[in-house]
Amino acid sequence: MSLPRSLAEAVAVDAKSPLQPFRARFALPEGVIYLDGNSLGALPVQTVARTADVVTREWGERLIRSWNEADWIGAPQRIGAKIADIVGAAPGSVIVADSTSVNLFKLIVAGMRAQPGRTEILTEPGNFPTDLHIAEGVASLLPGVTVRTVDAADIAGAIGPRTAIVLLTHVHYKHGARHDMAALSAAARAAGALSVWDLSHSVGAVPVALDADGADMAVGCGYKYLNGGPGAPAFLYVCEALQARLDSPITGWMGHADPFAFGDGYAPAAGVSRFLAGTPSVIAMLALESGVDLFRDAPREALFARGAALFDLFVARMAMLLPELVCVTPRAAGARGSHVSFRHADAFPIMQALIERGVIGDYRAPDILRFGLTPLYVGLADVWRAVDVLAEVVGSGIWREPRFSVRGVVT
């Protein structure tokens, strides 16, 4: 796609996009350009009505009967099958449950136990903190297990006979670089190790093909590009060939083969359902399903193409108006996700001043301005305007006012 050369041209191109009708399906505040959907997706309009129905009718009127009547009990598998379609996985290989962190714990421990004699979790420095923290926690619980970090470029060559798990985030949360999932999954398998992929910045942002790329296991969150709401349930994936070998370390009743027999002994459910634990959060699950359904309505090829065009326009306009801000995200579409990051020593106050002007991105320590390019509701005209506002903020120096350096708990 050729890039627009003016704001008017950007508006015209947006108007012709098959994705343009999806913008009206989100409750976006007037006068706000929302470029933080890579951290928290916008609210789908249909989620408001769906959640109200769940609360007032399914829960309020039908009460406990809705576990069967409304199939609350089947939500983890049903929504998992829909997400499987998005991440290129067989329907029975994805389940919705718990949080990304809890799911990582389950899969890492299960993978370690399935490979006696292998004691190493291999990952990269600067991986998303929860991934590193969970790996460290597993290592503290399992005798002899260690966590080793090596630079991203050296991962394949570092996989050895002691490596049990190769733990990587597919799209890096900060700079947006994307790993070659097929190559690294193959390298892990060739060395006798298992791969675990964090898809939190991939699912709904870039094409993912878990089965075709040979991934062994994966996790992902539901509140970014899937627009499931703050703290939405996460999901996990286990390839079909591996499911019978793995047992969840959290043996809760919902992962039992027959939970309503209420037997004392534990027998794991067949397939990926054994990775369920406690009773699912039904309202949150069904809000997530609403967001997933909306995403699945969108033409996938057009969505990913528009995401690439948003990135190209953002980088081109930044190079023209703010060349002093260094782009740290790879330029090639196949080597990155759907957010773009720039480095500046005063990134935090600059971002706060930008947010006050109605352009919402986010800051990642110590010096990153990060912008999510979510093509379901962000258009080329939004990017054009956002860079204009950013140039005004930086050029005016307004960000130097002390109030923009005051930090909240969440940055």
Secondary structure, 3 states (H helix, E strand, C coil): CCCCCCHHHHHHHHHHCCCHHHHCCECCCCCCEECCCCCCCCCEHHHHHHHHHHHHHHHCCCHHHHHHHCCHHHHHHHHHHHHHHHHCCCHHHEEECCCHHHHHHHHHHHHHHCCCCCCEEEECCCCCHHHHHHHHHHHHHCCCCEEEECCHHHHHHHCCCCEEEEEEECECCCCCEECCHHHHHHHHHHCCCEEEEECCCCCCCCCCCCCCCCCCEEEECCCCCCCCCCCCCCEEEECHHHHHHCCCCCCCHHHECCHHHCCCCCCECCHHHHHCCCCCCHHHHHHHHHHHHHHHHCCHHHHHHHHHHHHHHHHHHHHHHCCCCEECCCCCHHHECCEEEEECCCHHHHHHHHHHCCEECEEECCCEEEEECCCCCCCHHHHHHHHHHHHHHHHHCHHHCHHHHCCCCCC
